[in-house]
Amino acid sequence: MRIPTLAFIGFILTTHAAHAEWSSRNSADLGATSNANLTKESPVGDGYLKVASNNRWRVSAHTLGFRASYVDFFSQSQNDALSIRVSDAFAPDGSAWKFSGALMTNIYTSGSPGTTDESFTSYGMDFAAVREKSLAQATLLEFGGGSRLRFFPSFSGRTDFVFYGSAAIDHEFNGKLTMTGFTELGLLLSTLPDYSRTYLDIGGSADYALPARWNWTTELSIGQSFFMSRSVSTTTLVTERRGRMISGTRTENESYSSFNFSTEAIRKETESFKWGASLSSTNQTSKSGYQDFSAVDIMARLIWNLN
């Protein structure tokens, strides 16, 4: 899927949904990161500008979406990226399930950095089915599953197929605080066997309405990935009684552990304009040590809505 094709689909959405109910959430963020390349050795800090637009049209039982974003790093330009996503979500009459599909692309405009498993130009498709169930007056359960496809043309034609199940539960306290817990369990099968893995993500978030039109949101998540074919070998030297050194080699499958935290404060000036700031941190460790990194980001944000 090439950019002109996605742009054409976006054009079709905007023209054919011209008379539908439309809403648009737009943002401009000025940020700084402690590790632009997500590497362990010699991390490089950098600033960046990110602009994004998320548009929706409600047409009968369908919600059509067109989302685009671009991030421009001040010095580490290999991380500059354009992302586009075209989607459709619908709930058939009489069904408790909601279905969605999307086409997407993430293009590194100055060459893929290639410092993580996903930091390459990619194209893909997403499919999902979710169901909501009210457990109590202020508690909502959402569960479902789906699949994702990602194609990395510059990486030996690598193609990843993901199958997952997920669940989330929300509870609202006194109309001001909403707490959410979520989990996702998945299987990734890749045409390059070294990238096939299973994964589990677990997390939670809190959203609180503060006085003076402020809103505070924070989220915490942990993840664990186990690779099927990628192995790590460690050699240990052992001294025998007579002083002779022998070595023992142990081979295990590679695994990643991740920890993510973010917090954000947003002030609502009008119905259509907000501003605020956010702080986030990411930490990943791997059994091999090759994919270890940590990064801290801060951002100043402007958000405006159109409809």
PLY file of the C-alpha trace (Angstrom):
ply
format ascii 1.0
element vertex 307
property float x
property float y
property float z
element edge 306
property int vertex1
property int vertex2
end_header
0.00 0.00 0.00
1.58 3.23 -1.13
0.98 6.79 0.07
-0.93 7.91 -3.06
-3.38 5.02 -2.51
-3.98 5.96 1.12
-4.32 9.62 0.20
-6.90 8.68 -2.46
-8.88 6.68 0.11
-8.78 9.69 2.43
-10.06 11.90 -0.40
-12.94 9.51 -1.05
-13.86 9.57 2.65
-13.90 13.36 2.82
-15.94 13.82 -0.36
-18.53 11.07 0.09
-19.00 11.86 3.80
-19.33 15.60 3.25
-22.91 15.66 4.52
-22.29 13.33 7.46
-21.74 14.32 11.08
-18.07 15.34 11.22
-15.69 15.98 14.09
-11.96 16.70 14.11
-9.44 16.63 16.95
-6.15 18.35 16.12
-2.96 18.88 18.08
0.45 20.54 17.89
3.11 19.35 20.33
6.56 20.73 21.09
8.63 18.08 22.81
12.04 16.99 24.02
13.36 13.48 24.55
16.39 12.11 26.36
16.92 9.31 23.83
15.74 10.06 20.28
17.16 6.86 18.76
16.05 4.50 21.56
19.52 3.05 22.03
21.44 1.96 25.10
24.88 3.15 24.02
25.46 6.91 23.74
21.81 8.07 23.85
21.20 11.34 22.03
18.70 13.89 23.33
16.71 15.94 20.85
13.71 18.21 20.43
10.83 17.63 18.05
7.60 19.07 16.70
4.57 16.83 16.20
1.31 17.75 14.46
-1.71 15.46 14.21
-5.29 15.47 12.96
-7.93 12.85 13.82
-11.15 13.16 11.79
-14.38 11.19 12.11
-17.59 11.04 10.09
-20.72 9.31 11.38
-22.68 7.79 8.51
-25.64 5.64 9.57
-24.18 2.78 11.63
-20.61 3.51 10.48
-17.91 5.76 11.89
-15.36 6.57 9.19
-11.95 7.80 10.29
-8.96 9.54 8.76
-5.95 10.17 11.01
-2.61 11.68 10.03
0.42 12.80 12.00
3.95 13.99 11.33
6.88 14.24 13.72
9.95 16.32 12.86
13.10 15.93 14.98
15.40 18.94 15.16
18.71 17.08 14.64
18.03 13.31 14.49
16.14 13.53 11.19
16.29 9.76 10.57
13.40 9.56 13.07
11.12 11.94 11.12
7.94 10.00 10.37
4.59 10.41 8.62
1.70 8.22 9.80
-1.67 7.80 8.07
-4.61 5.64 9.12
-7.96 5.20 7.34
-10.61 3.27 9.27
-14.24 2.18 9.46
-16.07 1.05 12.61
-19.64 -0.21 12.63
-22.15 -2.05 14.81
-24.70 -4.17 12.90
-28.33 -3.73 13.90
-29.26 -5.97 16.79
-25.65 -6.94 17.52
-23.78 -6.27 20.74
-20.48 -6.43 18.87
-18.65 -3.57 17.20
-16.36 -4.31 14.26
-13.57 -2.18 12.84
-11.01 -2.29 10.07
-8.19 0.02 9.04
-5.42 0.60 6.52
-2.29 2.28 7.84
1.23 3.33 7.00
4.17 4.66 8.98
6.86 6.15 6.73
10.27 7.36 7.89
10.87 10.23 5.51
14.67 10.36 5.89
15.45 6.64 6.05
14.43 4.12 8.70
16.49 4.36 11.92
16.29 0.59 12.46
17.28 0.78 16.12
14.29 -1.27 17.35
12.30 -4.16 15.89
9.57 -1.79 14.64
11.53 1.33 13.59
11.27 0.66 9.85
8.86 2.02 7.26
5.75 -0.17 7.34
2.32 -0.65 5.77
-0.50 -2.64 7.25
-4.09 -3.56 8.00
-5.98 -3.94 11.29
-9.19 -5.83 12.10
-10.94 -5.98 15.47
-14.19 -7.04 17.11
-15.13 -5.77 20.59
-18.16 -6.05 22.84
-19.18 -3.83 25.74
-21.04 -5.13 28.78
-22.29 -3.09 31.73
-21.40 -4.81 34.99
-22.87 -2.15 37.28
-24.18 1.40 37.05
-20.71 2.92 36.72
-18.66 -0.10 35.58
-18.15 -1.08 31.95
-16.35 -4.15 30.60
-15.00 -4.28 27.04
-13.52 -7.44 25.56
-12.69 -8.80 22.15
-9.92 -9.67 19.77
-8.45 -8.99 16.38
-5.54 -9.25 14.01
-2.90 -6.96 12.56
-0.68 -7.22 9.51
2.54 -5.24 9.07
4.74 -5.24 5.97
8.29 -3.83 6.14
9.42 -3.45 2.48
12.92 -2.18 3.33
13.61 -5.05 5.76
13.94 -8.12 3.50
10.19 -7.97 2.83
9.46 -8.88 6.44
5.75 -9.41 7.13
4.30 -9.76 10.63
0.90 -11.31 11.43
-0.52 -10.57 14.89
-3.49 -12.31 16.55
-4.63 -11.04 19.94
-7.32 -10.97 22.59
-7.91 -8.00 24.86
-10.05 -6.81 27.75
-10.56 -3.51 29.59
-12.70 -2.47 32.53
-13.72 1.11 33.44
-15.20 2.37 36.68
-16.36 5.92 37.31
-16.22 7.43 40.81
-18.50 10.40 41.61
-18.42 11.70 38.05
-14.85 13.04 38.43
-12.51 10.05 38.56
-12.45 7.23 36.02
-10.09 4.29 36.50
-9.32 1.74 33.81
-7.53 -1.60 33.79
-6.56 -3.31 30.55
-4.68 -6.31 29.19
-3.73 -7.79 25.82
-2.38 -11.25 25.05
-1.07 -11.87 21.56
0.90 -14.01 19.13
3.12 -12.49 16.43
4.15 -14.72 13.52
6.77 -13.27 11.17
8.16 -14.33 7.81
11.54 -13.73 9.47
11.44 -16.33 12.29
13.69 -14.29 14.60
10.80 -11.83 15.06
8.06 -14.33 15.95
7.01 -13.99 19.57
4.23 -14.11 22.14
3.48 -11.09 24.30
1.43 -9.94 27.27
0.66 -6.31 28.14
-1.03 -5.24 31.37
-1.77 -1.70 32.53
-4.05 0.80 34.14
-4.96 4.46 33.90
-6.72 7.17 35.90
-8.53 10.23 34.58
-9.49 12.95 37.06
-11.40 16.20 36.57
-9.57 18.88 38.58
-10.89 22.33 39.57
-10.45 25.36 37.30
-11.13 23.38 34.10
-8.05 21.17 34.44
-8.01 17.46 33.71
-5.29 15.05 34.83
-4.58 11.68 33.20
-1.94 9.12 34.10
-1.18 5.65 32.74
1.12 2.82 33.73
1.77 -0.38 31.78
4.16 -3.32 31.74
4.84 -5.78 28.95
6.61 -9.08 28.43
7.62 -10.66 25.10
8.99 -14.18 24.55
10.68 -14.95 21.23
10.22 -18.36 19.64
13.37 -18.66 17.52
15.69 -15.88 18.66
18.11 -17.34 21.20
20.71 -16.01 23.61
23.81 -17.99 24.53
25.84 -17.32 27.67
29.22 -18.87 28.46
30.37 -19.31 32.07
33.94 -20.18 33.14
34.27 -22.64 36.01
37.49 -23.50 37.93
37.98 -27.15 38.84
39.82 -28.31 41.98
43.12 -28.68 40.14
42.93 -25.11 38.80
41.86 -26.06 35.29
39.31 -23.69 33.69
36.37 -25.17 31.83
33.45 -23.41 30.21
29.75 -24.12 30.12
27.35 -22.69 27.55
23.66 -22.13 28.19
21.19 -21.22 25.44
17.82 -19.59 26.15
15.15 -17.86 24.09
15.34 -14.08 23.94
12.78 -12.05 25.89
11.91 -8.38 26.39
10.43 -6.63 29.41
9.01 -3.11 29.16
7.75 -0.48 31.57
5.85 2.63 30.43
4.56 5.59 32.41
2.86 8.78 31.29
1.06 11.66 32.95
-0.70 14.65 31.41
-2.45 17.81 32.61
-4.80 19.58 30.18
-6.73 22.82 30.72
-9.98 23.40 28.82
-10.22 27.06 27.81
-13.27 26.73 25.54
-15.34 23.89 24.09
-12.95 23.71 21.17
-9.54 24.71 22.58
-7.28 23.10 25.20
-3.66 23.34 26.22
-1.36 21.55 28.64
1.76 19.46 29.15
2.75 15.82 29.44
5.59 13.70 30.79
6.34 10.10 29.77
9.03 7.51 30.31
9.82 4.22 28.58
12.19 1.50 29.72
12.93 -1.78 27.95
15.28 -4.55 28.99
16.18 -7.69 27.05
17.84 -10.92 28.07
20.57 -10.38 25.48
21.06 -6.72 26.38
20.98 -5.72 22.71
17.53 -4.12 22.90
17.92 -2.28 26.22
16.97 1.39 26.26
15.22 4.04 28.31
13.82 7.44 27.38
12.05 10.35 29.05
9.88 12.76 27.03
8.25 16.08 27.94
5.78 17.93 25.74
3.87 21.21 25.63
0.51 20.67 23.91
-2.11 22.65 22.01
-5.38 20.86 21.16
-8.31 22.19 19.18
-11.53 20.59 17.98
-13.54 21.28 14.86
-17.05 20.16 13.94
0 1
1 2
2 3
3 4
4 5
5 6
6 7
7 8
8 9
9 10
10 11
11 12
12 13
13 14
14 15
15 16
16 17
17 18
18 19
19 20
20 21
21 22
22 23
23 24
24 25
25 26
26 27
27 28
28 29
29 30
30 31
31 32
32 33
33 34
34 35
35 36
36 37
37 38
38 39
39 40
40 41
41 42
42 43
43 44
44 45
45 46
46 47
47 48
48 49
49 50
50 51
51 52
52 53
53 54
54 55
55 56
56 57
57 58
58 59
59 60
60 61
61 62
62 63
63 64
64 65
65 66
66 67
67 68
68 69
69 70
70 71
71 72
72 73
73 74
74 75
75 76
76 77
77 78
78 79
79 80
80 81
81 82
82 83
83 84
84 85
85 86
86 87
87 88
88 89
89 90
90 91
91 92
92 93
93 94
94 95
95 96
96 97
97 98
98 99
99 100
100 101
101 102
102 103
103 104
104 105
105 106
106 107
107 108
108 109
109 110
110 111
111 112
112 113
113 114
114 115
115 116
116 117
117 118
118 119
119 120
120 121
121 122
122 123
123 124
124 125
125 126
126 127
127 128
128 129
129 130
130 131
131 132
132 133
133 134
134 135
135 136
136 137
137 138
138 139
139 140
140 141
141 142
142 143
143 144
144 145
145 146
146 147
147 148
148 149
149 150
150 151
151 152
152 153
153 154
154 155
155 156
156 157
157 158
158 159
159 160
160 161
161 162
162 163
163 164
164 165
165 166
166 167
167 168
168 169
169 170
170 171
171 172
172 173
173 174
174 175
175 176
176 177
177 178
178 179
179 180
180 181
181 182
182 183
183 184
184 185
185 186
186 187
187 188
188 189
189 190
190 191
191 192
192 193
193 194
194 195
195 196
196 197
197 198
198 199
199 200
200 201
201 202
202 203
203 204
204 205
205 206
206 207
207 208
208 209
209 210
210 211
211 212
212 213
213 214
214 215
215 216
216 217
217 218
218 219
219 220
220 221
221 222
222 223
223 224
224 225
225 226
226 227
227 228
228 229
229 230
230 231
231 232
232 233
233 234
234 235
235 236
236 237
237 238
238 239
239 240
240 241
241 242
242 243
243 244
244 245
245 246
246 247
247 248
248 249
249 250
250 251
251 252
252 253
253 254
254 255
255 256
256 257
257 258
258 259
259 260
260 261
261 262
262 263
263 264
264 265
265 266
266 267
267 268
268 269
269 270
270 271
271 272
272 273
273 274
274 275
275 276
276 277
277 278
278 279
279 280
280 281
281 282
282 283
283 284
284 285
285 286
286 287
287 288
288 289
289 290
290 291
291 292
292 293
293 294
294 295
295 296
296 297
297 298
298 299
299 300
300 301
301 302
302 303
303 304
304 305
305 306
